[in-house]
Amino acid sequence: MLGQWLDWSLDGQLPAASQGVFASGTYHLHAPGILELIPNQVSSAPHACIYSAAVHGNETAPVELVGEWLSGIEAGSVTLGAPVLVILGNLPALKAQQRFLTTNLNRLFNRDLDAAGEEPDRARELMTAVDNFYARHSALPKLHYDLHTAIRDSRYPRFVVEPFAESPTDTQQWGWLAAADMQAVLHQHQHSWTFSHYSKHYHAAQAFTFELGRVAPFGQNDMASLKPMRALLTALSEGRSPANRPAAQLLFFQVQHELIRHSENFQLCFSEDTANFSRFEPGTLLAQDGEAGDFRVGDTPLYVVFPNANVEVGARAALLVAPIT
């Protein structure tokens, strides 16, 4: 199962059959990088689960994490009790070990997308796969964990981004995330067309973007620190309630402002190796833009997340956030 899927996904080697069986269910190879697992018997607390990785091709720890979990399914040490759709997002970028090839796939998950190109085409394929999966399992609560690693260090290496949407997040999620050793939660303040946002906005799924440490090549990731996260994926795939800890263990932040690159003449006014969640005091100059001008911190301190001056014009260069209760 796992070998067939990976060979097809990365090397274009068509499998002998598009479906098959394992100890606790059946698998269906819908397309390269899109694998559905159906349990023989649904357990007592199932979700319709989507686990996605490699939406950015250089983020390898989530691919290894999903691979470990899939190996447990294949070996029979994990008993499937809920339907799971497993997605590897940007296959050419994953093969090239690059974040993306032409444009950032994780900004394209919008049903109004009309752009042409390999990554827009992949976004449309993945949106259709999500729609079809949730339609097939419409009786179950929906869940989507999109797994990433960050391009820089962080004061909180393991954190989640909660997409903005009208549908609420179940409070039990915070306890599950705390038990999975997540350290912080970042609430988005507006629509941002990421993969997890797609599932929450269009399907009212419980959906998050997970940042699981820093980008590293295959074989160089700290997988020991992700054992609690693997336990969460395993519990949900087995259709049982995951471990739970007090949500007070998590630090919560709210986005206050987005720094957008409006022109070619743009720069961030702090070091390129500044860690996520670094704090800046009132009056600090954070960005200069040939069109938008200067941006300074206002009356209260702000923390920077995902700073990247080398984005396309019109794209987000940083999130500025503040702690909340």
N, C-alpha and C positions, 0 to 999 in steps of 0.2 A: 504493500500500500504506500508506505512512505517513500521508498525508493522509486517506484513508478511515478509518483506524483512529482517528485523533485526532478527526475530525469526529463519528464515532459515539460515541466515548468521552465527549467533553465537551459536544456539542451535541445528542445524540440523533438525528443524521441517519443513518438506516439506509443501509448501503452497498448498491449494486446487486447485489453478490455477496459471499458470506461467505468466499470463498477466491479465490486467484489465483496467478500465477507471477511470479518475478523471475529474474535471470540464473542464480543458483546454487541455486534451490529453489522451494518453494511456501509461501504464507502462509495461515493460517486464522484468521479473526476469530471466536473462540469466544463472546465477550460483550464489552460495553463495557469497555475497559481490559484485555482479555485477548487476546493475540496470540501465536500459535504459528508458528514458522518451522521448516520441515523441509528439510534439504539434499537436493539431487539425488544427491549422493554423500557418504557418511560418510568423514571423514578418518581418519588413523592413530591419533589419541589423543583420541577424542571423549568428552565428558561429556554427560549430559542436564542442560542448563543452565537455571536460572531467574534472570532479572534482574528485580528489582522496584524500583519507585520510587513516590514520592507516597503511601506508607502514611500519612504526615503531609502534608496538602495544601499547606502553605506551604514545603516543602523543594524548591526548584526546580532547584538544580544537578544533582541526579541525573536529573531529567526531561530537562534539556538534554543531559546526557551520554549518556543512552540514545538521545535523538533524533539526536545526532551519529553514534552508532554505527549506528543504523537507516538513516540517510541514506547511509552507506557501503555497507550491504547493498543498498539500493535502487539506488544508482548503479553497483554492480558493483565498487567499489574494495575491498570486503571480500567474500571468497568463503565462503559458509556451508559448514561441514563438520561441524556438530553440531546436533542439535535444540535450539532455544531457546524457552522460554516467557517472554514479556515481559509484565509486569504493571504497570499504574498502579493503586495501591491504593484510595485514598479520593477518588473522582471529584468528589462534591459539594464536599468540602473543597478540592480542587485548584482547582476553578472559582471558589470563594469566596476562595481564597488564605488559608485558615485552617488551623491545625494539625489540628483536627477540628471537627465540628459539635455532636455530643452527648456522645460519649465517645471515649477514645483507642483507635483501631482496633488499635494495636500492643500491646494487652494482651488481645486477644480470641481468639487462635489456639489454641484448646483444643477438642478434639472433644467435651468435656462441656459446652460453652457452651449455656446455655438462655435467655440474655437475649433480649429482643425489641427491635426498633428497626432503623434504617437501617444503622448501623455493624455491629451483630451479624449482620445478614443478609448484609452484604458479606463479613464474616469467613468465614461459612459457605460463601459462593460461592467465595471464594479458596482455602479449604482443599480444596474439591472439585476445583477446577481443578488444584491441585498434585497431589492424589492421582491424578487421571486422567492427567496428563502423565507422572508417574513410572511409572504402570502401562503406558502406551503404549511407553515406552522402558526397560523393566525390565532389559534386557541391559547397559545402560550405567551407569557410575558416576554418582552423583547429585551435583549442585552447586546451591547457591542463594546468590546475593549480593543482599542486601537493602540498597539504597542510600539513605542519609539525609544530612542536614546537621543540625548541632547548633544549639540556640537561643541559645548564648552562645559567647564566645571560648574558646580552649583553648590550653594550653601545647603541646599536640601537636594541631594542627588536623585532621590526617588519622589516624584510628585505627579499629580494628575491635573489635567485641565478639564473643567466641566464646561461643555459647550453651552452657549446661550440658546434658549428655546422656551416656548410657552409651557411645555410639559415639565412638571417638577421632578426632581431627583428624590428617589425613595431614601428616607433617612437611614435605612439599614445599610445602604451602600457605604456610608462613612465608617461604620463599624467594620465592614468587610475590608475596606481599604486600609484602615488602621492595622488590622490583623495581618494584612499582606505587607506590612512594614513600609507603606507609603508615609511620607513625612509632611507633605503639604498639599493643599488643594488650591487651585487658581480658578476662580469663577470668571468666565468671559462676560463682557458687558454688552456685546452686540453680535450679530450673525457673522460668522467667519467660516468659509465654505470648506472646512476640513472633513475628513472621512467620518469621524465620530459625530460631528455636528449634523452630517447628513442623516444618520440613523435617528438622532434625537429630534431633529427638526421635522423630518418628513414621516417618521414612524413612531414618535414618542417613546423610543427605546431608552433604557438606562444606558448611557453612553459616555465614555471618557477617552481622552487621549492620555496615555501613560508615558511618562519620561522615566526610563529605568537605567539611570546612570549616564555615562558619557560614551560617545561614539568610539569604537575600537574595531580593529580587524577581527575576522573569525579566529577563534581560539585564544583571544586575548581579553575576553570579557570576564568580569567577576561574577560568575554564575552562582557562587555560594550566597551572595547577597540577595539573589532573586528566588531563593527557595520558598519563602513565604508567598511570593507572587505565583509561583508554580502551584503551590497548594491551593490558592484561590481558583486558578484555572481548572485544576483537577476537580475540586469540589463542585463547581458549577457544571462541568461536563458530566459528572456523575449524577447530577440532578439532586444534590443534597445541599443543605444550608451550609455556607462556609463558616470558618472560624470568625469570631466577633470580638472586638476590643473597643474600649471607650473612644468615641470620636474626639474627645479632648486631647488625645495624643497627636492629632493633626493640627497643623497651622493653616489657617484659611486666609486667602488673599482675594481681593477684588481688583479687576482691571480698572484703572482710572483714565488712562490715555493710551492711544496708539501713536507711535512715531512712524510716519509714512515718509518714504523717500519720494519727494515730488520732482526732483531734477537730478541730472548727472552730477551737479555740483553739490554733493551731500556728504556729510561726515558726522560720525558720532564722536563726541568730545570726551571720550574716556578710552582706556586701554582696550585693545582687541581681546585680551585674555580676561576681561572682567567677568566674574562668575555670575550666573543667574542668582537673582535675589540679593544682589549687592545694593546697599542703601546709599541714597544721595540726599543731601540736606537741602533745605530751602535756598533758592538763589543759584544753585549749581547749573551751569550751562551743560546741557546734555547733547544737543544736536544743532548743526548749522546746515541750512538748505538754501540754495541759490534762488529758489522760488518762494518757499514758505518762511524763510528767515530763521531766527534763532528760537530754540526752545529751552526754557529754564524751569527748574522745579519751582512750584508755587509756595504756598504758605506752610505746607506739611511735607515731611519727607516722602520720597517715592523709592520703590525698589524696581530694578530693571530685570526683565525676563526675556529671553530669546533675542538679545541684541545681535544684529547682523547688518552692517552697513553695505554689504555687497549684494543686496537684493535688487531685483528689477525695479525700474522707475514705476511708481504707483503701488509698490508692494510695501508690506509692513517691515520696518527696520528694528522695532523693539516694542515690547509691551511695558508700560509703567503701571505698577500695582501698589496697593496699600493693604496692610493687614486689617482684617475684620474679625468680629466675634463669631 
